[in-house]
Amino acid sequence: MAVSECPECTFHIQLEEGVEVGQVINCPDCGALIKLVREFPPVFELAGEKE
Ligand SMILES: [Zn+2]
């Protein structure tokens, strides 16, 4: 199972199946809005602010 780190709190997030690049989720630990920007390996970046 793919695991990535929250960029805010470094919590290890387990990626659910079907999560796609560009999808925004909430970190289960700190609640930050994070976006998956790469799939292999999975990388999240903060997606809190909209331009
Ligand atoms: Zn977090």
mmCIF file of the protein (N, C-alpha, C, O) and its ligand, coordinates in Angstrom:
data_MODEL
# 
_entry.id   MODEL 
# 
loop_
_entity.id 
_entity.type 
_entity.pdbx_number_of_molecules 
1 polymer     1 
2 non-polymer 1 
# 
_entity_poly.entity_id                      1 
_entity_poly.type                           'polypeptide(L)' 
_entity_poly.nstd_linkage                   no 
_entity_poly.nstd_monomer                   no 
_entity_poly.pdbx_seq_one_letter_code       MAVSECPECTFHIQLEEGVEVGQVINCPDCGALIKLVREFPPVFELAGEKE 
_entity_poly.pdbx_seq_one_letter_code_can   MAVSECPECTFHIQLEEGVEVGQVINCPDCGALIKLVREFPPVFELAGEKE 
_entity_poly.pdbx_strand_id                 A 
# 
loop_
_entity_poly_seq.entity_id 
_entity_poly_seq.num 
_entity_poly_seq.mon_id 
_entity_poly_seq.hetero 
1 1  MET n 
1 2  ALA n 
1 3  VAL n 
1 4  SER n 
1 5  GLU n 
1 6  CYS n 
1 7  PRO n 
1 8  GLU n 
1 9  CYS n 
1 10 THR n 
1 11 PHE n 
1 12 HIS n 
1 13 ILE n 
1 14 GLN n 
1 15 LEU n 
1 16 GLU n 
1 17 GLU n 
1 18 GLY n 
1 19 VAL n 
1 20 GLU n 
1 21 VAL n 
1 22 GLY n 
1 23 GLN n 
1 24 VAL n 
1 25 ILE n 
1 26 ASN n 
1 27 CYS n 
1 28 PRO n 
1 29 ASP n 
1 30 CYS n 
1 31 GLY n 
1 32 ALA n 
1 33 LEU n 
1 34 ILE n 
1 35 LYS n 
1 36 LEU n 
1 37 VAL n 
1 38 ARG n 
1 39 GLU n 
1 40 PHE n 
1 41 PRO n 
1 42 PRO n 
1 43 VAL n 
1 44 PHE n 
1 45 GLU n 
1 46 LEU n 
1 47 ALA n 
1 48 GLY n 
1 49 GLU n 
1 50 LYS n 
1 51 GLU n 
# 
loop_
_struct_asym.id 
_struct_asym.entity_id 
A 1 
B 2 
# 
loop_
_chem_comp.id 
_chem_comp.type 
_chem_comp.mon_nstd_flag 
ALA 'L-peptide linking' y 
ARG 'L-peptide linking' y 
ASN 'L-peptide linking' y 
ASP 'L-peptide linking' y 
CYS 'L-peptide linking' y 
GLN 'L-peptide linking' y 
GLU 'L-peptide linking' y 
GLY 'peptide linking'   y 
HIS 'L-peptide linking' y 
ILE 'L-peptide linking' y 
LEU 'L-peptide linking' y 
LYS 'L-peptide linking' y 
MET 'L-peptide linking' y 
PHE 'L-peptide linking' y 
PRO 'L-peptide linking' y 
SER 'L-peptide linking' y 
THR 'L-peptide linking' y 
VAL 'L-peptide linking' y 
ZN  non-polymer         . 
# 
_pdbx_entity_nonpoly.entity_id   2 
_pdbx_entity_nonpoly.name        ? 
_pdbx_entity_nonpoly.comp_id     ZN 
# 
_pdbx_nonpoly_scheme.asym_id         B 
_pdbx_nonpoly_scheme.entity_id       2 
_pdbx_nonpoly_scheme.mon_id          ZN 
_pdbx_nonpoly_scheme.ndb_seq_num     1 
_pdbx_nonpoly_scheme.pdb_seq_num     101 
_pdbx_nonpoly_scheme.auth_seq_num    101 
_pdbx_nonpoly_scheme.pdb_mon_id      ZN 
_pdbx_nonpoly_scheme.auth_mon_id     ZN 
_pdbx_nonpoly_scheme.pdb_strand_id   A 
_pdbx_nonpoly_scheme.pdb_ins_code    . 
# 
loop_
_atom_site.group_PDB 
_atom_site.id 
_atom_site.type_symbol 
_atom_site.label_atom_id 
_atom_site.label_alt_id 
_atom_site.label_comp_id 
_atom_site.label_asym_id 
_atom_site.label_entity_id 
_atom_site.label_seq_id 
_atom_site.pdbx_PDB_ins_code 
_atom_site.Cartn_x 
_atom_site.Cartn_y 
_atom_site.Cartn_z 
_atom_site.occupancy 
_atom_site.B_iso_or_equiv 
_atom_site.pdbx_formal_charge 
_atom_site.auth_seq_id 
_atom_site.auth_comp_id 
_atom_site.auth_asym_id 
_atom_site.auth_atom_id 
_atom_site.pdbx_PDB_model_num 
ATOM   1   N  N  . MET A 1 1  ? 0.848  -1.197 0.000   1.00 0.00 ? 1   MET A N  1 
ATOM   2   C  CA . MET A 1 1  ? 0.000  0.000  0.000   1.00 0.00 ? 1   MET A CA 1 
ATOM   3   C  C  . MET A 1 1  ? 0.878  1.241  0.000   1.00 0.00 ? 1   MET A C  1 
ATOM   4   O  O  . MET A 1 1  ? 1.884  1.298  0.707   1.00 0.00 ? 1   MET A O  1 
ATOM   5   N  N  . ALA A 1 2  ? 0.498  2.226  -0.789  1.00 0.00 ? 2   ALA A N  1 
ATOM   6   C  CA . ALA A 1 2  ? 1.291  3.440  -0.896  1.00 0.00 ? 2   ALA A CA 1 
ATOM   7   C  C  . ALA A 1 2  ? 1.071  4.327  0.327   1.00 0.00 ? 2   ALA A C  1 
ATOM   8   O  O  . ALA A 1 2  ? -0.052 4.510  0.797   1.00 0.00 ? 2   ALA A O  1 
ATOM   9   N  N  . VAL A 1 3  ? 2.174  4.866  0.822   1.00 0.00 ? 3   VAL A N  1 
ATOM   10  C  CA . VAL A 1 3  ? 2.108  5.763  1.973   1.00 0.00 ? 3   VAL A CA 1 
ATOM   11  C  C  . VAL A 1 3  ? 2.894  7.020  1.632   1.00 0.00 ? 3   VAL A C  1 
ATOM   12  O  O  . VAL A 1 3  ? 3.976  6.942  1.050   1.00 0.00 ? 3   VAL A O  1 
ATOM   13  N  N  . SER A 1 4  ? 2.350  8.182  1.995   1.00 0.00 ? 4   SER A N  1 
ATOM   14  C  CA . SER A 1 4  ? 3.052  9.432  1.789   1.00 0.00 ? 4   SER A CA 1 
ATOM   15  C  C  . SER A 1 4  ? 2.939  10.274 3.048   1.00 0.00 ? 4   SER A C  1 
ATOM   16  O  O  . SER A 1 4  ? 2.156  9.972  3.949   1.00 0.00 ? 4   SER A O  1 
ATOM   17  N  N  . GLU A 1 5  ? 3.746  11.349 3.095   1.00 0.00 ? 5   GLU A N  1 
ATOM   18  C  CA . GLU A 1 5  ? 3.740  12.195 4.283   1.00 0.00 ? 5   GLU A CA 1 
ATOM   19  C  C  . GLU A 1 5  ? 2.931  13.464 4.053   1.00 0.00 ? 5   GLU A C  1 
ATOM   20  O  O  . GLU A 1 5  ? 2.951  14.039 2.965   1.00 0.00 ? 5   GLU A O  1 
ATOM   21  N  N  . CYS A 1 6  ? 2.231  13.885 5.076   1.00 0.00 ? 6   CYS A N  1 
ATOM   22  C  CA . CYS A 1 6  ? 1.582  15.197 5.055   1.00 0.00 ? 6   CYS A CA 1 
ATOM   23  C  C  . CYS A 1 6  ? 2.674  16.269 5.083   1.00 0.00 ? 6   CYS A C  1 
ATOM   24  O  O  . CYS A 1 6  ? 3.568  16.210 5.928   1.00 0.00 ? 6   CYS A O  1 
ATOM   25  N  N  . PRO A 1 7  ? 2.615  17.255 4.167   1.00 0.00 ? 7   PRO A N  1 
ATOM   26  C  CA . PRO A 1 7  ? 3.635  18.300 4.145   1.00 0.00 ? 7   PRO A CA 1 
ATOM   27  C  C  . PRO A 1 7  ? 3.545  19.235 5.343   1.00 0.00 ? 7   PRO A C  1 
ATOM   28  O  O  . PRO A 1 7  ? 4.486  19.976 5.629   1.00 0.00 ? 7   PRO A O  1 
ATOM   29  N  N  . GLU A 1 8  ? 2.427  19.202 6.038   1.00 0.00 ? 8   GLU A N  1 
ATOM   30  C  CA . GLU A 1 8  ? 2.217  20.088 7.180   1.00 0.00 ? 8   GLU A CA 1 
ATOM   31  C  C  . GLU A 1 8  ? 2.745  19.477 8.470   1.00 0.00 ? 8   GLU A C  1 
ATOM   32  O  O  . GLU A 1 8  ? 3.451  20.137 9.231   1.00 0.00 ? 8   GLU A O  1 
ATOM   33  N  N  . CYS A 1 9  ? 2.405  18.221 8.714   1.00 0.00 ? 9   CYS A N  1 
ATOM   34  C  CA . CYS A 1 9  ? 2.713  17.635 10.023  1.00 0.00 ? 9   CYS A CA 1 
ATOM   35  C  C  . CYS A 1 9  ? 3.533  16.345 9.905   1.00 0.00 ? 9   CYS A C  1 
ATOM   36  O  O  . CYS A 1 9  ? 3.872  15.736 10.920  1.00 0.00 ? 9   CYS A O  1 
ATOM   37  N  N  . THR A 1 10 ? 3.851  15.927 8.689   1.00 0.00 ? 10  THR A N  1 
ATOM   38  C  CA . THR A 1 10 ? 4.637  14.715 8.383   1.00 0.00 ? 10  THR A CA 1 
ATOM   39  C  C  . THR A 1 10 ? 3.939  13.430 8.841   1.00 0.00 ? 10  THR A C  1 
ATOM   40  O  O  . THR A 1 10 ? 4.570  12.377 8.937   1.00 0.00 ? 10  THR A O  1 
ATOM   41  N  N  . PHE A 1 11 ? 2.652  13.520 9.120   1.00 0.00 ? 11  PHE A N  1 
ATOM   42  C  CA . PHE A 1 11 ? 1.878  12.316 9.407   1.00 0.00 ? 11  PHE A CA 1 
ATOM   43  C  C  . PHE A 1 11 ? 1.906  11.394 8.190   1.00 0.00 ? 11  PHE A C  1 
ATOM   44  O  O  . PHE A 1 11 ? 1.786  11.851 7.054   1.00 0.00 ? 11  PHE A O  1 
ATOM   45  N  N  . HIS A 1 12 ? 2.065  10.106 8.433   1.00 0.00 ? 12  HIS A N  1 
ATOM   46  C  CA . HIS A 1 12 ? 2.087  9.155  7.328   1.00 0.00 ? 12  HIS A CA 1 
ATOM   47  C  C  . HIS A 1 12 ? 0.671  8.811  6.897   1.00 0.00 ? 12  HIS A C  1 
ATOM   48  O  O  . HIS A 1 12 ? -0.105 8.226  7.653   1.00 0.00 ? 12  HIS A O  1 
ATOM   49  N  N  . ILE A 1 13 ? 0.358  9.183  5.681   1.00 0.00 ? 13  ILE A N  1 
ATOM   50  C  CA . ILE A 1 13 ? -0.987 9.002  5.153   1.00 0.00 ? 13  ILE A CA 1 
ATOM   51  C  C  . ILE A 1 13 ? -1.008 7.795  4.235   1.00 0.00 ? 13  ILE A C  1 
ATOM   52  O  O  . ILE A 1 13 ? -0.193 7.679  3.319   1.00 0.00 ? 13  ILE A O  1 
ATOM   53  N  N  . GLN A 1 14 ? -1.947 6.901  4.490   1.00 0.00 ? 14  GLN A N  1 
ATOM   54  C  CA . GLN A 1 14 ? -2.117 5.764  3.603   1.00 0.00 ? 14  GLN A CA 1 
ATOM   55  C  C  . GLN A 1 14 ? -3.055 6.165  2.471   1.00 0.00 ? 14  GLN A C  1 
ATOM   56  O  O  . GLN A 1 14 ? -4.178 6.619  2.694   1.00 0.00 ? 14  GLN A O  1 
ATOM   57  N  N  . LEU A 1 15 ? -2.566 5.986  1.269   1.00 0.00 ? 15  LEU A N  1 
ATOM   58  C  CA . LEU A 1 15 ? -3.363 6.358  0.104   1.00 0.00 ? 15  LEU A CA 1 
ATOM   59  C  C  . LEU A 1 15 ? -4.437 5.307  -0.146  1.00 0.00 ? 15  LEU A C  1 
ATOM   60  O  O  . LEU A 1 15 ? -4.161 4.110  -0.224  1.00 0.00 ? 15  LEU A O  1 
ATOM   61  N  N  . GLU A 1 16 ? -5.669 5.792  -0.268  1.00 0.00 ? 16  GLU A N  1 
ATOM   62  C  CA . GLU A 1 16 ? -6.735 4.871  -0.622  1.00 0.00 ? 16  GLU A CA 1 
ATOM   63  C  C  . GLU A 1 16 ? -6.687 4.586  -2.114  1.00 0.00 ? 16  GLU A C  1 
ATOM   64  O  O  . GLU A 1 16 ? -6.199 5.393  -2.905  1.00 0.00 ? 16  GLU A O  1 
ATOM   65  N  N  . GLU A 1 17 ? -7.201 3.426  -2.477  1.00 0.00 ? 17  GLU A N  1 
ATOM   66  C  CA . GLU A 1 17 ? -7.280 3.113  -3.896  1.00 0.00 ? 17  GLU A CA 1 
ATOM   67  C  C  . GLU A 1 17 ? -8.207 4.076  -4.605  1.00 0.00 ? 17  GLU A C  1 
ATOM   68  O  O  . GLU A 1 17 ? -9.263 4.438  -4.086  1.00 0.00 ? 17  GLU A O  1 
ATOM   69  N  N  . GLY A 1 18 ? -7.811 4.481  -5.779  1.00 0.00 ? 18  GLY A N  1 
ATOM   70  C  CA . GLY A 1 18 ? -8.665 5.367  -6.559  1.00 0.00 ? 18  GLY A CA 1 
ATOM   71  C  C  . GLY A 1 18 ? -8.350 6.840  -6.375  1.00 0.00 ? 18  GLY A C  1 
ATOM   72  O  O  . GLY A 1 18 ? -8.929 7.687  -7.054  1.00 0.00 ? 18  GLY A O  1 
ATOM   73  N  N  . VAL A 1 19 ? -7.431 7.158  -5.455  1.00 0.00 ? 19  VAL A N  1 
ATOM   74  C  CA . VAL A 1 19 ? -7.023 8.556  -5.307  1.00 0.00 ? 19  VAL A CA 1 
ATOM   75  C  C  . VAL A 1 19 ? -6.169 8.939  -6.507  1.00 0.00 ? 19  VAL A C  1 
ATOM   76  O  O  . VAL A 1 19 ? -5.213 8.244  -6.853  1.00 0.00 ? 19  VAL A O  1 
ATOM   77  N  N  . GLU A 1 20 ? -6.527 10.056 -7.137  1.00 0.00 ? 20  GLU A N  1 
ATOM   78  C  CA . GLU A 1 20 ? -5.844 10.444 -8.366  1.00 0.00 ? 20  GLU A CA 1 
ATOM   79  C  C  . GLU A 1 20 ? -5.053 11.718 -8.156  1.00 0.00 ? 20  GLU A C  1 
ATOM   80  O  O  . GLU A 1 20 ? -5.332 12.503 -7.250  1.00 0.00 ? 20  GLU A O  1 
ATOM   81  N  N  . VAL A 1 21 ? -4.052 11.911 -9.016  1.00 0.00 ? 21  VAL A N  1 
ATOM   82  C  CA . VAL A 1 21 ? -3.268 13.139 -8.992  1.00 0.00 ? 21  VAL A CA 1 
ATOM   83  C  C  . VAL A 1 21 ? -4.204 14.330 -9.179  1.00 0.00 ? 21  VAL A C  1 
ATOM   84  O  O  . VAL A 1 21 ? -5.073 14.323 -10.051 1.00 0.00 ? 21  VAL A O  1 
ATOM   85  N  N  . GLY A 1 22 ? -4.013 15.355 -8.344  1.00 0.00 ? 22  GLY A N  1 
ATOM   86  C  CA . GLY A 1 22 ? -4.861 16.539 -8.403  1.00 0.00 ? 22  GLY A CA 1 
ATOM   87  C  C  . GLY A 1 22 ? -5.997 16.496 -7.401  1.00 0.00 ? 22  GLY A C  1 
ATOM   88  O  O  . GLY A 1 22 ? -6.671 17.501 -7.173  1.00 0.00 ? 22  GLY A O  1 
ATOM   89  N  N  . GLN A 1 23 ? -6.211 15.342 -6.805  1.00 0.00 ? 23  GLN A N  1 
ATOM   90  C  CA . GLN A 1 23 ? -7.285 15.202 -5.823  1.00 0.00 ? 23  GLN A CA 1 
ATOM   91  C  C  . GLN A 1 23 ? -6.876 15.837 -4.494  1.00 0.00 ? 23  GLN A C  1 
ATOM   92  O  O  . GLN A 1 23 ? -5.739 15.678 -4.050  1.00 0.00 ? 23  GLN A O  1 
ATOM   93  N  N  . VAL A 1 24 ? -7.792 16.544 -3.871  1.00 0.00 ? 24  VAL A N  1 
ATOM   94  C  CA . VAL A 1 24 ? -7.532 17.200 -2.591  1.00 0.00 ? 24  VAL A CA 1 
ATOM   95  C  C  . VAL A 1 24 ? -8.229 16.417 -1.482  1.00 0.00 ? 24  VAL A C  1 
ATOM   96  O  O  . VAL A 1 24 ? -9.416 16.101 -1.567  1.00 0.00 ? 24  VAL A O  1 
ATOM   97  N  N  . ILE A 1 25 ? -7.458 16.114 -0.442  1.00 0.00 ? 25  ILE A N  1 
ATOM   98  C  CA . ILE A 1 25 ? -8.023 15.420 0.709   1.00 0.00 ? 25  ILE A CA 1 
ATOM   99  C  C  . ILE A 1 25 ? -7.638 16.176 1.973   1.00 0.00 ? 25  ILE A C  1 
ATOM   100 O  O  . ILE A 1 25 ? -6.841 17.114 1.934   1.00 0.00 ? 25  ILE A O  1 
ATOM   101 N  N  . ASN A 1 26 ? -8.213 15.758 3.086   1.00 0.00 ? 26  ASN A N  1 
ATOM   102 C  CA . ASN A 1 26 ? -7.828 16.299 4.386   1.00 0.00 ? 26  ASN A CA 1 
ATOM   103 C  C  . ASN A 1 26 ? -6.861 15.351 5.053   1.00 0.00 ? 26  ASN A C  1 
ATOM   104 O  O  . ASN A 1 26 ? -7.062 14.136 5.067   1.00 0.00 ? 26  ASN A O  1 
ATOM   105 N  N  . CYS A 1 27 ? -5.796 15.929 5.612   1.00 0.00 ? 27  CYS A N  1 
ATOM   106 C  CA . CYS A 1 27 ? -4.910 15.113 6.432   1.00 0.00 ? 27  CYS A CA 1 
ATOM   107 C  C  . CYS A 1 27 ? -5.694 14.599 7.630   1.00 0.00 ? 27  CYS A C  1 
ATOM   108 O  O  . CYS A 1 27 ? -6.330 15.388 8.329   1.00 0.00 ? 27  CYS A O  1 
ATOM   109 N  N  . PRO A 1 28 ? -5.662 13.281 7.887   1.00 0.00 ? 28  PRO A N  1 
ATOM   110 C  CA . PRO A 1 28 ? -6.424 12.742 9.006   1.00 0.00 ? 28  PRO A CA 1 
ATOM   111 C  C  . PRO A 1 28 ? -5.876 13.161 10.362  1.00 0.00 ? 28  PRO A C  1 
ATOM   112 O  O  . PRO A 1 28 ? -6.552 13.009 11.380  1.00 0.00 ? 28  PRO A O  1 
ATOM   113 N  N  . ASP A 1 29 ? -4.665 13.683 10.383  1.00 0.00 ? 29  ASP A N  1 
ATOM   114 C  CA . ASP A 1 29 ? -4.055 14.058 11.657  1.00 0.00 ? 29  ASP A CA 1 
ATOM   115 C  C  . ASP A 1 29 ? -4.239 15.535 11.966  1.00 0.00 ? 29  ASP A C  1 
ATOM   116 O  O  . ASP A 1 29 ? -4.768 15.883 13.022  1.00 0.00 ? 29  ASP A O  1 
ATOM   117 N  N  . CYS A 1 30 ? -3.803 16.424 11.046  1.00 0.00 ? 30  CYS A N  1 
ATOM   118 C  CA . CYS A 1 30 ? -3.855 17.865 11.320  1.00 0.00 ? 30  CYS A CA 1 
ATOM   119 C  C  . CYS A 1 30 ? -4.993 18.556 10.587  1.00 0.00 ? 30  CYS A C  1 
ATOM   120 O  O  . CYS A 1 30 ? -5.285 19.718 10.869  1.00 0.00 ? 30  CYS A O  1 
ATOM   121 N  N  . GLY A 1 31 ? -5.637 17.872 9.659   1.00 0.00 ? 31  GLY A N  1 
ATOM   122 C  CA . GLY A 1 31 ? -6.785 18.451 8.983   1.00 0.00 ? 31  GLY A CA 1 
ATOM   123 C  C  . GLY A 1 31 ? -6.443 19.373 7.833   1.00 0.00 ? 31  GLY A C  1 
ATOM   124 O  O  . GLY A 1 31 ? -7.338 19.967 7.231   1.00 0.00 ? 31  GLY A O  1 
ATOM   125 N  N  . ALA A 1 32 ? -5.155 19.507 7.513   1.00 0.00 ? 32  ALA A N  1 
ATOM   126 C  CA . ALA A 1 32 ? -4.769 20.383 6.414   1.00 0.00 ? 32  ALA A CA 1 
ATOM   127 C  C  . ALA A 1 32 ? -5.306 19.860 5.085   1.00 0.00 ? 32  ALA A C  1 
ATOM   128 O  O  . ALA A 1 32 ? -5.411 18.653 4.863   1.00 0.00 ? 32  ALA A O  1 
ATOM   129 N  N  . LEU A 1 33 ? -5.641 20.807 4.209   1.00 0.00 ? 33  LEU A N  1 
ATOM   130 C  CA . LEU A 1 33 ? -6.038 20.424 2.859   1.00 0.00 ? 33  LEU A CA 1 
ATOM   131 C  C  . LEU A 1 33 ? -4.778 20.147 2.051   1.00 0.00 ? 33  LEU A C  1 
ATOM   132 O  O  . LEU A 1 33 ? -3.924 21.021 1.899   1.00 0.00 ? 33  LEU A O  1 
ATOM   133 N  N  . ILE A 1 34 ? -4.669 18.939 1.539   1.00 0.00 ? 34  ILE A N  1 
ATOM   134 C  CA . ILE A 1 34 ? -3.470 18.562 0.791   1.00 0.00 ? 34  ILE A CA 1 
ATOM   135 C  C  . ILE A 1 34 ? -3.871 17.934 -0.529  1.00 0.00 ? 34  ILE A C  1 
ATOM   136 O  O  . ILE A 1 34 ? -4.876 17.233 -0.642  1.00 0.00 ? 34  ILE A O  1 
ATOM   137 N  N  . LYS A 1 35 ? -3.044 18.216 -1.518  1.00 0.00 ? 35  LYS A N  1 
ATOM   138 C  CA . LYS A 1 35 ? -3.336 17.745 -2.872  1.00 0.00 ? 35  LYS A CA 1 
ATOM   139 C  C  . LYS A 1 35 ? -2.270 16.763 -3.308  1.00 0.00 ? 35  LYS A C  1 
ATOM   140 O  O  . LYS A 1 35 ? -1.080 16.979 -3.082  1.00 0.00 ? 35  LYS A O  1 
ATOM   141 N  N  . LEU A 1 36 ? -2.705 15.684 -3.931  1.00 0.00 ? 36  LEU A N  1 
ATOM   142 C  CA . LEU A 1 36 ? -1.755 14.717 -4.474  1.00 0.00 ? 36  LEU A CA 1 
ATOM   143 C  C  . LEU A 1 36 ? -1.204 15.279 -5.786  1.00 0.00 ? 36  LEU A C  1 
ATOM   144 O  O  . LEU A 1 36 ? -1.947 15.512 -6.740  1.00 0.00 ? 36  LEU A O  1 
ATOM   145 N  N  . VAL A 1 37 ? 0.112  15.491 -5.813  1.00 0.00 ? 37  VAL A N  1 
ATOM   146 C  CA . VAL A 1 37 ? 0.719  16.089 -6.997  1.00 0.00 ? 37  VAL A CA 1 
ATOM   147 C  C  . VAL A 1 37 ? 1.526  15.080 -7.814  1.00 0.00 ? 37  VAL A C  1 
ATOM   148 O  O  . VAL A 1 37 ? 1.883  15.348 -8.962  1.00 0.00 ? 37  VAL A O  1 
ATOM   149 N  N  . ARG A 1 38 ? 1.808  13.930 -7.222  1.00 0.00 ? 38  ARG A N  1 
ATOM   150 C  CA . ARG A 1 38 ? 2.533  12.881 -7.931  1.00 0.00 ? 38  ARG A CA 1 
ATOM   151 C  C  . ARG A 1 38 ? 2.062  11.539 -7.411  1.00 0.00 ? 38  ARG A C  1 
ATOM   152 O  O  . ARG A 1 38 ? 1.700  11.406 -6.243  1.00 0.00 ? 38  ARG A O  1 
ATOM   153 N  N  . GLU A 1 39 ? 2.071  10.553 -8.280  1.00 0.00 ? 39  GLU A N  1 
ATOM   154 C  CA . GLU A 1 39 ? 1.524  9.262  -7.862  1.00 0.00 ? 39  GLU A CA 1 
ATOM   155 C  C  . GLU A 1 39 ? 2.619  8.247  -7.529  1.00 0.00 ? 39  GLU A C  1 
ATOM   156 O  O  . GLU A 1 39 ? 2.463  7.454  -6.601  1.00 0.00 ? 39  GLU A O  1 
ATOM   157 N  N  . PHE A 1 40 ? 3.717  8.265  -8.272  1.00 0.00 ? 40  PHE A N  1 
ATOM   158 C  CA . PHE A 1 40 ? 4.804  7.284  -8.024  1.00 0.00 ? 40  PHE A CA 1 
ATOM   159 C  C  . PHE A 1 40 ? 6.128  8.005  -7.933  1.00 0.00 ? 40  PHE A C  1 
ATOM   160 O  O  . PHE A 1 40 ? 6.677  8.383  -8.969  1.00 0.00 ? 40  PHE A O  1 
ATOM   161 N  N  . PRO A 1 41 ? 6.667  8.215  -6.756  1.00 0.00 ? 41  PRO A N  1 
ATOM   162 C  CA . PRO A 1 41 ? 6.040  7.913  -5.466  1.00 0.00 ? 41  PRO A CA 1 
ATOM   163 C  C  . PRO A 1 41 ? 5.008  8.973  -5.126  1.00 0.00 ? 41  PRO A C  1 
ATOM   164 O  O  . PRO A 1 41 ? 5.075  10.087 -5.647  1.00 0.00 ? 41  PRO A O  1 
ATOM   165 N  N  . PRO A 1 42 ? 4.056  8.649  -4.265  1.00 0.00 ? 42  PRO A N  1 
ATOM   166 C  CA . PRO A 1 42 ? 3.026  9.626  -3.938  1.00 0.00 ? 42  PRO A CA 1 
ATOM   167 C  C  . PRO A 1 42 ? 3.585  10.820 -3.174  1.00 0.00 ? 42  PRO A C  1 
ATOM   168 O  O  . PRO A 1 42 ? 4.291  10.662 -2.178  1.00 0.00 ? 42  PRO A O  1 
ATOM   169 N  N  . VAL A 1 43 ? 3.260  12.015 -3.657  1.00 0.00 ? 43  VAL A N  1 
ATOM   170 C  CA . VAL A 1 43 ? 3.706  13.252 -3.017  1.00 0.00 ? 43  VAL A CA 1 
ATOM   171 C  C  . VAL A 1 43 ? 2.504  14.170 -2.827  1.00 0.00 ? 43  VAL A C  1 
ATOM   172 O  O  . VAL A 1 43 ? 1.730  14.409 -3.753  1.00 0.00 ? 43  VAL A O  1 
ATOM   173 N  N  . PHE A 1 44 ? 2.368  14.680 -1.603  1.00 0.00 ? 44  PHE A N  1 
ATOM   174 C  CA . PHE A 1 44 ? 1.316  15.651 -1.328  1.00 0.00 ? 44  PHE A CA 1 
ATOM   175 C  C  . PHE A 1 44 ? 1.914  17.032 -1.194  1.00 0.00 ? 44  PHE A C  1 
ATOM   176 O  O  . PHE A 1 44 ? 3.052  17.193 -0.755  1.00 0.00 ? 44  PHE A O  1 
ATOM   177 N  N  . GLU A 1 45 ? 1.120  18.045 -1.585  1.00 0.00 ? 45  GLU A N  1 
ATOM   178 C  CA . GLU A 1 45 ? 1.500  19.402 -1.214  1.00 0.00 ? 45  GLU A CA 1 
ATOM   179 C  C  . GLU A 1 45 ? 0.269  20.121 -0.676  1.00 0.00 ? 45  GLU A C  1 
ATOM   180 O  O  . GLU A 1 45 ? -0.870 19.744 -0.953  1.00 0.00 ? 45  GLU A O  1 
ATOM   181 N  N  . LEU A 1 46 ? 0.533  21.166 0.098   1.00 0.00 ? 46  LEU A N  1 
ATOM   182 C  CA . LEU A 1 46 ? -0.560 21.898 0.719   1.00 0.00 ? 46  LEU A CA 1 
ATOM   183 C  C  . LEU A 1 46 ? -1.460 22.525 -0.335  1.00 0.00 ? 46  LEU A C  1 
ATOM   184 O  O  . LEU A 1 46 ? -0.976 23.085 -1.320  1.00 0.00 ? 46  LEU A O  1 
ATOM   185 N  N  . ALA A 1 47 ? -2.743 22.434 -0.132  1.00 0.00 ? 47  ALA A N  1 
ATOM   186 C  CA . ALA A 1 47 ? -3.699 22.968 -1.094  1.00 0.00 ? 47  ALA A CA 1 
ATOM   187 C  C  . ALA A 1 47 ? -4.706 23.872 -0.395  1.00 0.00 ? 47  ALA A C  1 
ATOM   188 O  O  . ALA A 1 47 ? -5.855 23.989 -0.821  1.00 0.00 ? 47  ALA A O  1 
ATOM   189 N  N  . GLY A 1 48 ? -4.263 24.506 0.678   1.00 0.00 ? 48  GLY A N  1 
ATOM   190 C  CA . GLY A 1 48 ? -5.178 25.313 1.482   1.00 0.00 ? 48  GLY A CA 1 
ATOM   191 C  C  . GLY A 1 48 ? -5.665 26.570 0.779   1.00 0.00 ? 48  GLY A C  1 
ATOM   192 O  O  . GLY A 1 48 ? -6.836 26.935 0.886   1.00 0.00 ? 48  GLY A O  1 
ATOM   193 N  N  . GLU A 1 49 ? -4.772 27.225 0.067   1.00 0.00 ? 49  GLU A N  1 
ATOM   194 C  CA . GLU A 1 49 ? -5.120 28.508 -0.539  1.00 0.00 ? 49  GLU A CA 1 
ATOM   195 C  C  . GLU A 1 49 ? -5.453 28.319 -2.002  1.00 0.00 ? 49  GLU A C  1 
ATOM   196 O  O  . GLU A 1 49 ? -4.796 27.561 -2.715  1.00 0.00 ? 49  GLU A O  1 
ATOM   197 N  N  . LYS A 1 50 ? -6.487 29.024 -2.438  1.00 0.00 ? 50  LYS A N  1 
ATOM   198 C  CA . LYS A 1 50 ? -6.794 29.020 -3.862  1.00 0.00 ? 50  LYS A CA 1 
ATOM   199 C  C  . LYS A 1 50 ? -6.366 30.338 -4.466  1.00 0.00 ? 50  LYS A C  1 
ATOM   200 O  O  . LYS A 1 50 ? -6.508 31.390 -3.843  1.00 0.00 ? 50  LYS A O  1 
ATOM   201 N  N  . GLU A 1 51 ? -5.845 30.285 -5.671  1.00 0.00 ? 51  GLU A N  1 
ATOM   202 C  CA . GLU A 1 51 ? -5.371 31.514 -6.313  1.00 0.00 ? 51  GLU A CA 1 
ATOM   203 C  C  . GLU A 1 51 ? -6.535 32.295 -6.925  1.00 0.00 ? 51  GLU A C  1 
ATOM   204 O  O  . GLU A 1 51 ? -6.326 33.359 -7.508  1.00 0.00 ? 51  GLU A O  1 
HETATM 205 ZN ZN . ZN  B 2 .  ? -1.094 16.731 8.481   1.00 0.00 2 101 ZN  A ZN 1 
# 
